[in-house]
Amino acid sequence: MSLARLASIPSVPLGQLPTPVERMDRLREALGGGPALFVKRDDAIPFAFGGNKLRKLPYVIAEALAEGADTLITCGGIQSNHARATTAAAVKYGLAPVLVANGVAPEKASANALLDQLMGAEVHYVSSREARVPAMAMLAEGFRDAGRKPYIVPLGASTPLGALGYVRAVSELLEQGVRPDVIVHACSSGGTTAGLAAGCTLHGLHTRIIGVSADDPAVQVIEIVRRTVAGIGALLEVDGEDLARRAAVEVDDTQVGEGYGIPTERSREAQRLAARKEAIFVDHTYTAKALGALIAWVREERFRANETVVFWHTGGQVGLFA
């Protein structure tokens, strides 16, 4: 009943699905065996350089259009993957993209910042992450006063509505013939983690959902994820609190190292191994740290040899060119 309800919630197309799912046998061999390793390639979504936001934004854009929005406002860092994806989605559907970025305007734009510039995003710079939400609210008020109709997309599009994209993604993975015992992925704002946890629970799976934090403490991320899962339940007309209680979520915050976006020894090794064994590219902000955690857990035999472990690649490879 709840999954049938998902099909009735409006969304817009952004790239083609399903994304590939591939075995990582050469990486497994390099690690000396262990569980069967797969990678779910959301880095390969063929729109705006892919990434997990392109599963969340279809629902958010549909709501913005239904509300008559003409301007999309969101936030992130200078090299935000979310900002790049949201800008692209806005352009695709005729909305004006406006970004609030914490940091100083770069002298020469590169990577995501260059793509934002090419797509015509209006960028406002603030001094800190904490200043982003107030700045978005102030911009929205100014646009309304000017007769425009802004729609604010929260960081990561990590709302219950956006997270529906990953509820749907679990169905996609099962249709591809992979029934995961464990899903490892990078997490920050929690929407991807919440969608995967809710999706697996609604499908009756006992999959361990392991989010590898890019920045915040595990206890903080888990609380955000549980609130988001409860909100997903409400959208799907099931008991959200019960869904949140049943969803199995683990968050590993031991891979952050010296901070957000700063490489670690493990992320460097993971980046090399992924490239040299599987021709897959991961970035130090998110996916290399998540893959580094998976590699460490395989070596420490924290997965059983008969398990199927999926590394959900959430994108971010544009960051390699920053």
HELIX and SHEET records of a PDB file:
HELIX    1   1 SER A    2  LEU A    6  1                                   5    
HELIX    2   2 ASP A   25  ALA A   30  1                                   6    
HELIX    3   3 ASP A   42  ALA A   44  5                                   3    
HELIX    4   4 LYS A   53  ALA A   66  1                                  14    
HELIX    5   5 ASN A   81  LYS A   92  1                                  12    
HELIX    6   6 ALA A  111  LEU A  118  1                                   8    
HELIX    7   7 ARG A  129  ALA A  131  5                                   3    
HELIX    8   8 ARG A  132  ASP A  145  1                                  14    
HELIX    9   9 LEU A  155  ALA A  157  5                                   3    
HELIX   10  10 PRO A  160  GLU A  175  1                                  16    
HELIX   11  11 GLY A  191  LEU A  202  1                                  12    
HELIX   12  12 ALA A  218  LEU A  235  1                                  18    
HELIX   13  13 GLY A  240  ARG A  246  1                                   7    
HELIX   14  14 GLU A  265  GLU A  278  1                                  14    
HELIX   15  15 THR A  287  ARG A  299  1                                  13    
HELIX   16  16 GLN A  317  PHE A  321  5                                   5    
SHEET    1   A 6 VAL A  21  ARG A  23  0                                        
SHEET    2   A 6 ALA A  36  ARG A  41 -1                                        
SHEET    3   A 6 THR A 308  HIS A 313  1                                        
SHEET    4   A 6 VAL A 182  CYS A 187  1                                        
SHEET    5   A 6 ARG A 208  SER A 213  1                                        
SHEET    6   A 6 VAL A 249  ASP A 252  1                                        
SHEET    1   B 4 GLU A 122  VAL A 126  0                                        
SHEET    2   B 4 ALA A  96  ASN A 102  1                                        
SHEET    3   B 4 THR A  71  GLY A  77  1                                        
SHEET    4   B 4 PRO A 150  ILE A 152  1                                        
END                                                                             
